[in-house]
Every structure is written in structure tokens, then in C-alpha cells.
Amino acid sequence: MSIPNHPEKYVGKAIIEPETVILERKKAGLHPSTPVPAGAIICYDSSHWQWVSTLPGRFECEGWLKGSYLLEQNNSFVLVTKAAGFGAPTAVMTLEELAA
């Protein structure tokens, strides 16, 4: 069985493009000035989130990431953010925004 590959489905422009998202956030004053993290954790568990929010040495983010935290790990940062909902759709939307 072969997997159908239709090159024409890849010629359209992306719906969310990082350059556009960054420009819009800068115009609205929501672009964070914090360092770019090496990775991200999307947290669903409220008890884990409470633990993260009390860790010493955490940095609270600003801009559209307000309410998220940067944790220093091996001379770089890891972003920990709270999921807006539950499940894969929320994780994908959050991941797309973080990538942008």
C-alpha cells in the first residue's frame, strides 16, 4: 500500500506564519523580551502547575506569555506554560504559538 502524495497540497501559504505572528504581537506590545527557551513544557495538571509556580529561581514571563515561567536548566531556559484546555488540540495550538 502506498501513501498518496499530492504535491499540489503543499503549494498554499501557511495559515500561521511565525513572521506575521511576531509582527502582530510586537505591534500590540505583547512580544516578550525574555530569552528564547531551549524547550517548553505544556502543563495540564493543576497540582504540578502549583508546584512549578512556587519554585525558587523561576522567572515569570511577560507579554503574551504572561503567567508562564522560565526555569533555568543547564545554562539555558525551559518554558513551562499552563494549557488553556485539555488534550491534543489545545497542545497543538499552544505549540504552534510557541514555535512562532
Secondary structure, DSSP 8 states (H G I E B T S, - for coil): ------GGGGSS--SS-HHHHHHHHHHTT----S---SEEEEE--HHHHHHHTT-TT-EE--GGGTT-EEEEETTEEEEEEE-SSSSHHHHHHHHHHHH-
